[in-house]
Amino acid sequence: MEMAIAIDGEEAVAVKHLQWKFRGNQSVTFGRAKVEVYWDVHDWLFAGAAGAGARPALFIFRPIVLSSASVGASTPLLAGVDGPAGASGFCLYLYAWKLD
């Protein structure tokens, strides 16, 4: 099994051997933005074998705010989004269910 995640039509994450790496994360950059992508597809892949019923896969997209020193004070990346240690207070949670 394999998984690919595309952002704005461009493949950002490719996971080979998904049955071994059913939970993980990866930093991706597109344009001038950097995003941490997390995934947990364990229950989505293996729930049928355990008899636990249909459970969703979870994908989380969290923007990483670069400091103004690394980007330049005149062009802040993701301006207006604050957070500790370069993380923003915004996350996009995406749940996916299988349809048989």
C-alpha positions in Angstrom: 0.0 0.0 0.0 1.1 3.5 -0.8 -0.1 7.0 0.1 0.3 10.4 -1.6 -0.8 13.8 -0.3 -1.0 16.6 -2.8 -1.2 20.3 -1.9 -2.5 22.6 -4.6 -2.2 19.8 -7.1 1.5 19.1 -6.4 2.5 15.9 -4.6 3.9 16.9 -1.2 4.1 13.6 0.7 4.7 10.2 -0.7 4.7 7.2 1.6 5.8 3.8 0.4 4.9 0.7 2.5 2.0 2.4 4.3 1.3 -0.7 6.3 4.6 -0.1 8.1 4.4 3.7 8.3 0.7 4.2 9.1 1.5 7.0 11.5 4.0 9.7 10.7 4.8 13.3 9.9 6.8 15.3 7.4 7.6 18.9 6.8 6.7 20.2 3.4 7.4 23.5 1.6 5.3 24.9 -1.2 5.8 28.4 -2.4 7.1 30.3 0.6 5.0 28.4 3.1 6.2 25.5 5.3 3.6 23.1 6.6 4.0 20.1 9.0 1.8 17.2 7.8 0.8 14.5 10.3 -1.1 11.3 9.5 -2.6 8.4 11.4 -4.2 5.8 9.1 -3.9 2.8 11.4 -7.6 2.4 12.3 -8.6 3.2 8.7 -6.3 0.4 7.4 -6.7 -2.3 10.1 -10.1 -1.7 11.8 -11.7 -4.4 9.6 -9.3 -7.0 10.9 -9.9 -6.1 14.6 -13.6 -5.9 14.2 -13.7 -2.4 15.6 -15.9 -1.1 12.8 -15.4 1.8 10.4 -13.0 4.4 11.8 -11.5 7.4 10.0 -8.0 8.2 9.0 -6.7 11.5 10.5 -4.6 14.1 8.7 -3.4 17.3 10.3 -1.9 20.2 8.5 -0.1 22.8 10.7 1.6 25.8 9.2 5.1 26.6 10.5 5.7 30.2 11.1 9.2 31.3 10.2 10.8 34.0 12.4 11.0 37.5 10.8 14.8 37.2 11.1 14.9 34.2 8.8 12.4 35.6 6.3 13.1 39.3 6.5 11.3 41.9 8.5 9.7 43.4 5.4 8.1 40.1 4.2 6.8 38.1 7.2 5.5 34.7 6.3 2.0 34.0 7.5 1.7 37.4 9.1 -0.7 37.7 11.9 -0.4 34.1 13.0 1.4 33.8 16.3 2.5 30.8 18.3 5.2 29.4 20.5 8.4 27.9 19.0 7.5 28.7 15.4 4.2 26.9 15.5 1.0 28.7 14.7 -2.2 28.4 16.6 -4.0 27.1 13.5 -4.3 23.5 12.4 -6.5 21.9 9.7 -7.8 18.5 10.8 -9.0 16.3 8.0 -10.9 13.0 8.6 -11.3 10.4 5.9 -13.6 7.4 5.9 -13.6 4.4 3.6 -16.7 3.8 1.5 -17.1 0.2 0.6 
